[in-house]
Amino acid sequence: MIESKTKRPSIRYLTPENLYAQLNHFTSGMAVTRGSFELVVNRCTLEDMEWNHMDQMHRLPIHRTYDKGVRIATGENFAVSLTQWGNWPFLITVSDVYVAKGLFYQSLTLAGIVFVHSIISMEEMGDSVKLKDEWYIASKKIFKFLHKPLDKKLYKLNARLQQEDEQLRQGRFELRQRGYTFRTDCPDYYNSNVLRNNTIYPPLDEGAFFTLDGVTSEPSTKTIDDLEFIVKKTERNEYLIWPAVCPHEGGPLMQGRFCEGKITCPWHGLHFMAAQLSAESPEAMKHGFTYTLQDNMVCVRQNVVTEIRHDEITESEAV
């Protein structure tokens, strides 16, 4: 048992090298099987890899795997959840621990007879991150026949989840190349799941504007320097405006679902209300921006906003 001393509260943990021996000698008649999955994720940062691992809200919209789950408790270094694996009639308690930078532990017990412990390590290599998920399946020897099918299932699950998560990691990498940063750039289990504006947009110059030329009832984008805005026109000659990059965590809102005056983010399922401009109401403030209608153009100013107001967003079932 060693102690981890980072910027977060210190924790004590068994090193990966000692886990196998500890599980093997936990009690008489133990069987322990090792398995692993490795992947090099290109165009990704370690911060976004860690954030992606700890962010719970993306799981239902992106994976469609964790539709039956509830987060019991969350701290900076840990999270405890109750979930159900697929359609199996088992309730599973999952414990996640942020052990150290680029190192996570995850433990669960299946029906009280099989224990699974995963060691998830991440190593940054330039613009790529090497991910390795090693797991130990432990049980009494009488249940060792369950190890092989469970090992295969864990491998396939890892392969599918990593492929589905690619859009989040690479999406944020592309944004960073354009000057975006995030308030979750030092992620932990707590701040990665707080509902607030975490996207920090590149600064706008004074007097920034875009024209309304070509705007119709179909959503289109308007660009100011490195910022994009989604604009559409209603039958009542109102203009609906959103930032094209989600203010929550950077999702591509243009790929979301539009319904009247709101848009649903494809990454977390959050519903964002539009800023509405018209001749009668020529100014509106939403999601960190103030928009002013002047003839055939919209002037845009940035505001300093940290919390998402309830009149700007409604939570979906994913949260």
TIBA-643881 format. One line per field, with one value per residue: x, y, z of N, C-alpha, C in turn. Coordinates in pm, whole numbers, plus 32768, in hexadecimal, padded with zeros to 4 digits. Layout:
BEGIN
nxx c(X ...)
nyy c(Y ...)
nzz c(Z ...)
caxx c(X ...)
cayy c(Y ...)
cazz c(Z ...)
cxx c(X ...)
cyy c(Y ...)
czz c(Z ...)
END
This chain:
BEGIN
nxx c(8055 8043 8066 7FC5 8022 7FA9 7F2C 7E30 7D69 7E2B 7E49 7E42 7EBA 7EC7 7FDA 7FE3 8091 8082 7F80 7F28 7FA1 7F30 7E1E 7E26 7E6E 7DA6 7CE3 7CBA 7CC1 7CA8 7C7A 7D14 7D01 7DA5 7D74 7D7B 7D6E 7DE6 7E2D 7E8A 7E35 7E08 7E3F 7DF4 7DE2 7E74 7DE0 7CDD 7CAA 7CA4 7BCE 7AFE 7AED 7A8E 79A4 7855 7768 7765 7734 7636 75CF 76A7 7702 7629 761D 761F 7519 748B 74DA 7564 7603 768E 7739 782D 7974 7AA6 7B70 7AE9 79D2 7896 77B8 7678 7614 7598 75F3 75C6 74B6 74B8 7440 74BF 7526 7625 772B 780A 794C 7A19 7B5F 7C3E 7D7C 7E81 7F29 7EC6 7E84 7D97 7CB4 7BBE 7AB5 79DB 78D7 7847 7717 776E 7829 78F5 7A09 7A75 7B84 7C05 7D21 7D67 7E32 7ED3 7FA1 8040 80B2 8140 8063 7FB5 7F17 7F68 7EA5 7E60 7DAE 7DA4 7D29 7CC2 7C28 7B8D 7B3A 7AAB 7B36 7A74 79CF 7A63 7A2F 7996 7A41 7ABE 79EC 79A0 7A8A 7AA4 79C1 79FC 7AD6 7A62 79A5 7A4B 7ACD 79F6 7990 7A6D 7A85 7993 79B6 7A6C 7A1B 79EE 7AEB 7B98 7B05 7B1B 7C2E 7C51 7BD0 7C7E 7D57 7CF8 7CF7 7C4E 7C08 7BC4 7B02 7B19 7C1A 7CC5 7C68 7B80 7ABA 79E9 79DA 79BF 78BE 7814 770A 773F 77C1 78D0 796F 7A67 7A74 7B33 7BB0 7ADD 7AF5 7AB4 798C 7948 7892 7790 76F2 7598 7565 74E2 746B 737A 7255 72D2 73D7 7512 7672 7734 7864 7955 7A90 7B2D 7A45 7907 77AC 765F 7547 73F1 72B8 7171 700F 6F99 7042 7116 7260 731D 7428 754F 7689 7769 7810 77E5 7795 77B1 786D 78EE 7877 7809 7718 768E 7666 759F 7446 733B 722C 712F 7171 725B 7384 7417 7531 7617 76D4 769D 758F 750A 7420 7421 73B1 7360 73EF 7315 72CF 7234 7187 70ED 7161 7292 737C 7429 749B 7550 75EA 76EF 7718 76C1 75D1 7589 749E 74C9 7452 74A7 7558 75FB 767F 7778 77D1 78AB 7866 78BB 7879 782B 7776 7664 7533 73E0 7320 7398 73DA 7367 7360 739C 732B 741C 74BB)
nyy c(7F89 80D6 823F 8343 8482 8597 86C2 86A2 861A 8538 83DB 827D 8157 8014 7FB7 7F86 7EB0 7E11 7DBA 7CCA 7BFB 7C2E 7C01 7AF2 7A76 7AB8 7A17 78B7 77D7 7880 790B 79C0 7A87 7B2D 7C43 7D23 7E60 7F2D 806B 816D 82B2 839B 84FC 8582 85F4 85BC 862E 8641 8534 84D3 856D 8510 8409 842D 84BC 8497 84DF 84C4 83C0 8341 83D1 83A4 8297 81EA 811D 812C 8154 8113 8180 821D 8323 8301 837C 8481 84FE 85C2 8505 8413 833E 82AA 81C5 813E 8044 7F8B 7E74 7E62 7D97 7CE9 7C61 7CE0 7DB4 7E9D 7F20 801C 808C 819E 8224 8331 830B 8372 8465 8417 8313 8228 8170 8070 7FC0 7EA5 7DC1 7C94 7C07 7BB8 7AF1 7B05 7BD5 7CFD 7DBC 7EDE 7F7B 80A6 814C 8272 8309 8422 846E 8544 85BF 84F5 83F1 82DE 81D7 80E7 7FDC 7F06 7DDF 7D1E 7BF3 7B5B 7A44 7932 77EE 7744 77DD 7825 77EC 78BA 7985 7992 79CF 7AC5 7B5A 7B74 7C0C 7CFA 7D53 7D82 7E44 7F17 7F53 7FAE 808A 8138 8179 81FF 82DB 8374 8457 851E 8548 8589 865A 8721 8742 87B5 88A7 891A 8950 8A2E 8AEE 8ACD 8A88 89D4 89CF 88E5 888F 8832 8724 8678 8582 8612 8725 86E2 8698 8762 883B 893B 8A5F 89FB 8A25 8AF4 8BF9 8C72 8DC5 8ED5 8FE7 9145 91CE 90F8 9045 8F9F 8F71 8F58 8EEE 8E00 8D65 8C7A 8BB2 8AC7 8A42 8AE8 8B3D 8C4E 8CFC 8D91 8DF0 8CFB 8C95 8BFC 8C22 8BB1 8BEE 8C2E 8C7D 8CDA 8CA9 8D8C 8E58 8E61 8E38 8D22 8CC7 8C15 8BBF 8B05 8A4C 8984 8A17 8989 889F 88A9 8823 87D8 889F 88C4 87C9 8770 873D 87FE 88B3 8980 8A90 8A27 895D 881A 8798 86B7 862C 8624 862E 8715 8823 894F 8A98 8B90 8CD3 8DDD 8EBE 8FE4 90EB 916B 910E 9143 90F3 8FF1 8F0C 8DE8 8CBB 8D1E 8DE6 8F25 8F98 9081 910A 91B9 9258 91A1 90FE 904E 90AC 9036 8FF3 8F7F 8EE3 8EB2 8D8A 8C88 8BD3 8B0D 8B91 8B50 8BA7 8B8F 8A8C 893B 8807 86C6 856D 84F6 8562)
nzz c(8000 7F9E 7FB2 7F06 7EAC 7E33 7D92 7DE9 7EFF 7FC5 7F83 7FD7 7F3F 7E9E 7DDB 7C75 7C3E 7D21 7D35 7CB6 7D4B 7E48 7E19 7DCD 7EB7 7F60 7FDB 8023 7F0A 7E29 7CDF 7BE2 7AC7 79BD 78E1 77C4 7715 7615 7583 74A3 74A7 73BC 737C 7473 75C9 770E 77DD 776C 7742 7847 78AB 7805 785E 7962 7949 7972 78F7 77E1 77A4 776D 767E 75C9 75DE 7615 76CE 77E0 7845 7921 7A3B 7B5F 7C07 7D39 7DF5 7DE5 7DD4 7DC5 7D94 7D74 7D14 7D45 7CC5 7C64 7B8E 7A6F 79B8 7870 7814 78E0 7A15 7AF5 7BF7 7C0B 7CC6 7C83 7CB5 7C8C 7C7C 7C82 7C70 7C3D 7B6A 7A2B 7A76 7AD4 7BA2 7B96 7C24 7C45 7CA6 7C42 7C75 7D6D 7D56 7C9D 7C7D 7BE7 7B8B 7B03 7A74 79FC 792B 78AA 77BF 774A 7607 7552 7468 749A 7562 7621 767C 7772 77EB 78E8 7974 7A91 7AD2 7BD3 7C9F 7D5D 7D13 7CB1 7C18 7B3E 7A36 79D9 799D 789C 77D3 7842 7833 771C 76E9 7771 76DC 75DD 7626 7679 7584 74E8 757D 7582 7475 744B 74F1 746D 73DC 749E 7517 743F 73D8 749C 7494 7397 73C6 7480 73DE 7364 7423 74FE 7657 778C 78B9 7939 7917 79D2 7A2F 7B09 7BBC 7C25 7BB7 7AAC 7A8B 7AD1 7A8E 79C9 791B 787B 77A0 771E 7652 7534 753B 74D5 73F4 7432 73AB 7308 7211 714E 700F 6FA5 6EB4 6DD5 6E9C 6EFD 6F47 6F74 703C 7040 7030 70B0 70A6 717B 718A 7242 72A6 728C 723F 725B 7197 7157 70B5 711A 70D4 7131 70FE 71B0 7231 7287 7355 73A1 7442 7377 73E8 74FA 7632 7719 7716 7622 754A 73F3 7390 72A1 7242 72DF 7351 72DA 735C 7348 740F 7482 74A5 74A1 7536 74A0 7535 764E 766C 76C4 76C9 7622 762F 7538 74EB 74AA 73B0 7330 727B 733B 7427 743A 74BC 756D 7668 768D 76F8 7727 766C 75E2 7504 7406 7334 720D 710B 6FF7 7075 7185 72B0 738C 74D9 75D9 7713 786D 78EF 79CF 7A41 79CC 7979 79E2 792F 7842 7806 7809 78B3 7825 7817 7826 78E8)
caxx c(8000 808E 8015 7FD2 801B 7F9C 7EE6 7DB4 7D81 7E7C 7E03 7E98 7E8B 7F21 8015 7FBC 80E9 8060 7EF4 7F16 7FC6 7ED0 7DA1 7E40 7E79 7D3C 7CAE 7CDF 7C75 7C8D 7CA7 7D20 7D1F 7DCB 7D4F 7DA3 7D4C 7E3F 7E0A 7EC6 7DD0 7E49 7E01 7DB2 7E36 7E5E 7D72 7C5D 7C9B 7C78 7B47 7AA2 7ADA 7A44 7925 77E9 76F1 7767 7727 75BA 75C8 7712 7716 75AF 7640 7609 7497 745A 7547 7554 767D 766E 778C 789C 79D6 7B0E 7BBE 7A9E 7944 7854 7740 7628 75F2 756E 7640 756F 7433 74C7 73F4 751B 7547 76B5 7768 788A 799D 7A83 7BC0 7CA9 7DEE 7EEB 7F20 7EC9 7E70 7D14 7C89 7B2E 7A96 794F 78C0 77D4 76C6 77B2 787F 7966 7A3C 7AC0 7BCD 7C48 7D89 7D61 7EA4 7ED8 8024 8040 8124 812B 7FD5 7F6C 7F14 7F64 7E47 7E67 7D4F 7DC3 7CC7 7CCF 7BA9 7BAC 7ACA 7AD0 7B55 79FB 7990 7AC4 79F7 795B 7AA9 7ADB 7988 79A1 7B00 7A83 795F 7A42 7B27 7A08 796B 7AB2 7AE4 7984 7988 7AD9 7A63 7925 79E7 7ACD 79E7 7A00 7B79 7BCE 7ABD 7B59 7CB5 7C45 7BB0 7CF7 7DA9 7CBC 7D01 7BEF 7C31 7B50 7B10 7B38 7CA0 7CFF 7BEC 7B6E 7A34 7984 79C5 799B 782E 77C8 76C4 7765 780A 795E 79B7 7AA0 7A81 7B9A 7B7B 7AA7 7B1A 7A47 794B 7938 780A 777A 767C 7528 7552 74D2 742E 72F3 721E 732D 744E 758F 76D9 7777 78E8 79A0 7B16 7B2D 79C6 7896 7728 75F1 74DB 737E 724E 70ED 6FA2 6F75 70B4 7174 72DC 7348 74BA 759A 7714 7771 7857 7793 77D2 77C6 78EF 7929 7839 77E4 7686 7653 7642 7535 73BB 72F9 719C 7101 71D9 72C4 73D7 7447 75BD 7628 7730 7669 74FD 74D6 73CF 7449 7355 739F 73DC 72B2 72D8 71D0 7181 70B4 71C0 730D 73F1 7414 7515 7545 765F 776E 7722 7655 75B9 753B 7474 74D7 7433 74B9 75C9 75F2 76F9 778B 782F 78BD 784F 78FB 780F 785A 7706 75FB 74B6 7371 72D2 73E8 73EF 7319 73A9 7358 7332 74A7 7502)
cayy c(8000 8152 82B7 839F 850F 85EF 873B 8678 85D7 84BF 835B 8207 80F4 7FA9 7FD0 7F20 7E3B 7DBE 7D92 7C3D 7BA7 7C43 7BBC 7A63 7A45 7AF4 79A9 7838 77AC 78EF 7907 7A48 7A8C 7BB2 7C69 7DAE 7EA3 7F9E 80BE 81F1 8312 840B 8580 8583 861C 856D 866D 861B 84A5 84C3 85A6 84B5 8394 844E 84FC 8436 850B 84A0 8330 831B 8401 8371 8207 819B 80A5 8140 8197 80F3 819D 8292 8344 8303 83E1 84B0 855A 85DF 848D 8396 833D 822B 81C0 80C5 8032 7F06 7E51 7E30 7D67 7C86 7C8C 7CF6 7E3D 7E9F 7F98 8038 80EE 81D8 8270 8378 82E9 83D2 849A 83AF 828E 8216 80EA 805A 7F3D 7E7D 7D35 7C5D 7BA5 7B8E 7A7C 7B29 7C5B 7D31 7E37 7F14 7FE0 80F4 81A8 82C9 8347 8482 8463 85AD 85D9 8477 83BA 824C 81A6 8059 7FAF 7E7E 7DB5 7CA0 7BB0 7B06 79FA 78AB 779C 7703 7837 7852 77DD 7939 79E6 79A0 7A21 7B4D 7B9B 7B99 7C78 7D74 7D82 7DBA 7EBD 7F7E 7F78 7FFC 8109 8192 81AA 8260 8352 83BB 84D9 857F 8566 85CF 86D7 8784 875C 8815 8929 8950 8987 8AAF 8B4C 8AB1 8A3E 89A7 89D7 885E 886A 87E5 86DE 8614 8548 8674 8792 86AD 8679 87D6 887C 89C8 8A83 89D8 8A4D 8B7B 8C1A 8CD5 8E4E 8F1F 9075 91A6 91EB 907F 9035 8F51 8F9E 8EF9 8EC6 8D71 8D1D 8C48 8B60 8A58 8A70 8AFD 8B73 8CCB 8CF6 8E09 8DBF 8C6C 8C72 8BE4 8C2F 8B75 8C50 8C0B 8CE3 8CA0 8CE1 8E0F 8EB2 8E61 8DEF 8CCC 8CC0 8BC7 8BA3 8A81 89F4 897C 8A5B 892C 885D 88B3 87CE 881A 88B0 88B9 873C 8752 873D 887F 88AD 8A09 8AEB 89E5 88FC 87B2 8778 8628 85EC 8610 8630 878C 8876 89DB 8AF8 8BF1 8D63 8E05 8F4A 9015 917F 9195 90EB 913B 90C7 8F7C 8ED4 8D5A 8C64 8D65 8E49 8F85 8FAF 90F9 9113 923F 924B 911A 90BB 9032 90C9 8FCF 900F 8F0F 8EFB 8E53 8D3A 8C05 8B78 8B07 8BBA 8AF6 8BD6 8B76 8A00 88D8 878A 8654 84F5 84C7 859C)
cazz c(8000 7F9B 7FBB 7E96 7ED5 7DC0 7DB7 7E28 7F7E 7FBB 7F91 7FE1 7EDE 7E76 7D58 7C12 7C47 7D95 7D35 7C91 7DBD 7EB3 7DF7 7DCC 7F41 7FB0 802C 7FE5 7E95 7DCE 7C54 7BAF 7A37 798D 785A 77A9 7697 7600 7512 7499 747A 7377 7385 74F7 763A 7787 7828 7731 7759 78D2 78B5 77C2 78B3 79DD 7927 7970 78AE 7754 7791 7729 75F3 7573 75E4 761F 771A 786F 7856 79A8 7A97 7BB4 7C50 7DC8 7E37 7D91 7E0C 7D63 7D75 7D6F 7CF1 7D5F 7C72 7C5A 7B02 7A44 7942 7805 7841 794B 7A8C 7B64 7C1D 7C1F 7CFE 7C41 7CFD 7C39 7CCC 7C3D 7CC5 7C22 7AE4 79C5 7AAF 7B10 7BCA 7B93 7C5E 7C4D 7CC8 7BF9 7CBE 7DE6 7D41 7C48 7C93 7B75 7BAB 7A8E 7A83 7981 7929 7836 77B0 76DC 75AC 74EF 7450 74AB 75E9 7627 76E1 7792 7850 7915 79D9 7AD9 7AF2 7C45 7CDA 7D87 7C9E 7C7F 7BB8 7ADA 79AF 79B1 797F 780C 778E 7878 77FA 7691 76EC 779A 766C 7576 765D 7671 74F8 74B8 75C5 7558 73EF 7457 7535 7418 73B2 750A 752C 73CC 73CB 74F7 7462 7329 7401 74BE 7373 733E 7493 756A 76CE 77D9 794A 7966 78E9 7A41 7A4C 7B72 7BB3 7C4B 7B58 7A29 7A8A 7AFE 7A1F 79C2 78A2 7888 7729 771D 75C5 7511 754D 7463 73EF 743C 732C 72B7 71DF 70D5 6FC6 6F9C 6E28 6DBD 6F0C 6EE2 6FB3 6F8A 7088 6FF8 7089 7092 70E4 71A0 71AF 7262 72E2 7233 727B 7210 7186 7104 70B6 7130 7082 716A 70E3 7220 7218 72F5 734E 7404 741D 7337 7445 7573 76A4 7788 770C 759D 74E5 7375 7395 721C 7231 733E 7324 72E7 7376 7363 743F 74CF 745F 74FC 751D 7486 7592 76D5 766D 7705 7671 762E 75F6 74DF 74F9 7446 7387 72D2 7279 73BB 7492 73ED 7509 75C3 76A1 76A8 76F0 7729 7601 75CF 7475 73EA 72A8 71D2 707D 6FC2 70B5 7214 72FB 73F3 7545 7636 77A1 78C5 792B 79FD 7A5A 7967 79B6 79C4 78BC 77CB 77EE 7854 78B2 77E7 786A 782E 795A)
cxx c(8059 802E 8031 7FBF 801C 7F5B 7E62 7DD2 7DCE 7E25 7E6B 7E60 7EF5 7F59 7FE7 8011 80C1 7FD2 7EE0 7F33 7F60 7E4C 7DB3 7E41 7E0F 7CFE 7CD2 7C87 7C54 7CC1 7CA6 7D4B 7D3E 7D9A 7D77 7D74 7DA7 7E19 7E5A 7E5F 7E16 7DF8 7DAE 7E15 7E16 7DEA 7CEA 7C42 7C68 7BE9 7AE1 7A85 7A80 79BC 78B6 777A 76EF 773E 76A7 75B4 762E 7713 7696 75C7 7617 7583 7459 74CE 752B 75D6 7659 76B9 7802 78F4 7A3E 7B54 7B6B 7A10 790E 77CF 76FA 75FD 75C1 75B6 75E3 74E6 743E 7483 744C 752D 75D9 76DF 77F3 78D1 7A10 7ADC 7C27 7D24 7E5D 7EDA 7F2E 7EB5 7DEC 7D00 7BF0 7B12 7A01 7948 7840 7793 770B 7812 78FA 798A 7A8F 7B02 7C1B 7CAF 7D91 7DD1 7EA5 7F5F 8023 80C1 8111 8098 7F80 7F70 7F0C 7F0C 7E5B 7E06 7D6F 7D5C 7CEB 7C43 7BC8 7B2D 7B01 7AE1 7ADA 79B5 79F0 7A8F 79B6 79C3 7ABA 7A6F 7984 7A18 7AE5 7A22 79A0 7A96 7ACF 79C9 79CE 7AC5 7A72 797E 79F4 7ABE 79F7 7953 7A44 7A9D 79F8 7A91 7BB2 7B86 7AF9 7BE8 7CB1 7C24 7C2C 7D54 7D77 7CB8 7C9D 7C37 7BB3 7B6B 7B27 7BC0 7CF3 7C8D 7BF2 7ADF 79C7 796F 79A0 7905 77D8 778B 76E3 77A6 789E 79B0 79E7 7AC1 7AF9 7B5F 7B4B 7AD6 7A9E 7A0E 793B 78A6 7808 76FA 7612 750A 7546 7492 739E 72C0 7272 73A9 74C8 75F3 7712 77F8 791F 7A27 7B11 7AA9 795B 7814 76C1 757E 746C 7311 71C8 7087 6F79 6FE5 710C 71F1 7304 73DE 74F0 762F 771B 77BB 780D 77D9 77EF 7850 7923 78EC 7811 774C 7644 7629 75D2 74AC 737B 7263 7170 7177 7245 730D 740D 74D6 75CE 7683 76F1 75D1 74C0 748F 73F3 73E4 73A1 7391 737E 72BA 7269 71D4 714A 7111 7249 7389 73CC 749B 74FD 75CF 76E3 7781 76A9 764C 7562 751F 747D 74C7 7445 7533 75AF 767A 7701 77F3 7836 78A2 789C 788E 784A 77E7 76A2 7576 7445 731C 731E 73F0 738C 7360 7356 7361 73C0 74EE 74CD)
cyy c(807D 81C7 8311 842D 8565 866F 871C 8636 8555 8443 82EC 819E 8088 7FC9 7F65 7EA1 7DDC 7D86 7CFD 7BE1 7BB4 7BFA 7B25 7A28 7A81 7A8E 7928 781A 781A 78D2 7996 7A42 7B1C 7BC7 7CF9 7DDB 7F1B 7FE8 813F 824E 8389 848B 858B 85B3 85C4 85A7 8643 8586 848C 84F7 8547 843B 83B3 848C 8494 845C 84E4 8410 8306 8350 83C1 82D9 81B4 8117 80B1 8184 8179 8107 8218 82A6 8357 8373 8403 850F 8578 8560 8410 83AC 82B1 822B 813B 80B8 7FA4 7EE9 7E14 7E0B 7CFD 7CBA 7C9F 7D8B 7E40 7F25 7FA9 80A6 811B 822F 82AF 8369 8350 8404 8429 8322 8287 8183 80E4 7FCC 7F25 7DE9 7D07 7BEF 7B6F 7B1B 7A9B 7BBC 7C84 7DB4 7E61 7F7E 8029 815C 81F3 830F 83A2 8475 84C8 85CE 855B 844C 8322 8221 8111 803B 7F1D 7E58 7D2D 7C6C 7B49 7AC3 797C 7855 775A 7759 7866 7844 785E 799E 79FD 79F0 7AB1 7B9B 7BC9 7C0E 7CFC 7DAC 7DC4 7E3C 7F30 7FAF 7FD1 8084 816B 81CA 8215 82E2 83A7 8448 8543 85A9 85B7 8653 8744 87A3 87C4 88A1 8969 898D 8A11 8B11 8B38 8A6D 8A1E 89B4 894E 8831 8829 878F 8686 85E3 85AE 86DC 8761 8690 86EA 881C 8912 89E1 8A66 8A00 8ADE 8B9C 8C76 8D61 8E8A 8FAF 90CC 91C2 9173 9072 8FCF 8F84 8F30 8ED0 8E2D 8D23 8CF9 8BFB 8AE4 8A8A 8A7C 8B3A 8BF6 8CCD 8D81 8DD9 8D28 8C3E 8C61 8BF0 8BF0 8BD8 8C14 8C73 8C9E 8CE1 8D6B 8E75 8EC7 8E13 8DA3 8CB3 8C6C 8BCB 8B17 8A1B 89F8 89BF 89FD 88EB 8856 885C 881B 882A 88A7 8829 8712 8754 87C5 8869 8937 8A5D 8AA9 897F 889B 878C 86E1 85E1 85CB 8616 86A8 87E4 8909 8A34 8B5E 8C7E 8D8E 8E9B 8F6B 90AE 91B3 9178 90D6 910C 9051 8F48 8E41 8D1A 8CAF 8DCC 8EA6 8FA5 902B 9101 91A3 9231 91BA 90D4 90A9 904E 9069 8FFE 8F95 8F3E 8E93 8E09 8CB4 8BA4 8B7E 8B29 8B5E 8B25 8BC0 8AE3 89AD 8854 871C 85DC 84C2 84F9 8563)
czz c(8000 7F9E 7F43 7EC8 7E58 7DEF 7DFC 7EAF 7F6B 7FCC 7F9D 7F83 7EC8 7DED 7CF6 7C1B 7CB7 7D8F 7D18 7D07 7E2E 7E96 7DFB 7E57 7F9C 800F 7FE4 7F6B 7E34 7D42 7C1F 7B1C 7A0F 78FE 7842 7721 768A 7580 7517 745B 743D 7385 7405 755F 76B2 77D8 77F1 7741 77E7 78E3 787A 7819 792B 79C3 791A 790F 781B 773B 7748 769A 7596 756D 75E1 7669 77AC 7889 78DD 7A09 7AE8 7C00 7CE3 7E10 7DDD 7DE1 7DA2 7D36 7D5D 7D3D 7D0D 7D16 7C7F 7BC9 7AE9 79C1 78DA 783C 78AE 79CA 7B07 7B7B 7C46 7C5A 7CC0 7C8F 7CA2 7C91 7C6F 7C94 7CB8 7B93 7A7E 79FA 7AFB 7B36 7BBF 7BC5 7C5E 7C6E 7C84 7C4B 7D3A 7DD4 7CEC 7C62 7C1A 7B9E 7B2F 7AB5 79FE 7985 78A4 7833 7736 768C 753C 74E2 7459 753E 75DE 769B 76F6 7803 786F 797F 7A14 7AF8 7B5E 7C7C 7D1B 7D0A 7C62 7C15 7B4B 7A4C 797E 797F 78E9 77C3 77C1 7841 776B 768D 7712 7727 7601 75A5 7655 75E3 74C6 74FB 7598 74CC 73F6 7498 74E0 73F4 741F 7516 74B9 73B2 7422 74CC 73F3 7360 7440 7455 7348 73B3 7503 75DE 771D 786F 7987 7931 7957 7A77 7AC8 7B69 7BD4 7BDE 7ACC 7A1D 7AC3 7A84 7A21 793A 78B7 780E 7734 768C 75AC 751A 74C9 7468 7403 73B1 72D1 728B 716D 7092 6FC3 6F0D 6E1E 6E2D 6EEB 6F5A 6FCF 6FD5 702E 7058 7053 70E4 7100 71D5 71C7 72A1 7278 7282 721F 720D 7131 7117 70C8 70D3 70B3 715A 715F 71F7 7297 72E7 73C2 73E1 73E2 738D 74CA 75EA 771A 7782 767C 7531 7468 736A 730C 71FE 7290 72FF 7340 72FD 73A4 7394 7491 7478 74C7 74D7 7508 74E9 7618 76DD 76B1 769F 7689 75E7 75A2 7514 7489 742D 7324 72D3 72FC 7430 7453 743A 7562 75F2 76C2 769D 76E1 76BC 7605 753B 7465 7355 7278 713B 7050 6FFF 714A 7252 7372 7458 75A1 76C4 77F0 7911 7955 7A11 79E7 79AA 798A 794F 783A 77A6 7840 7848 7870 7845 787A 78A9 79DC)
END
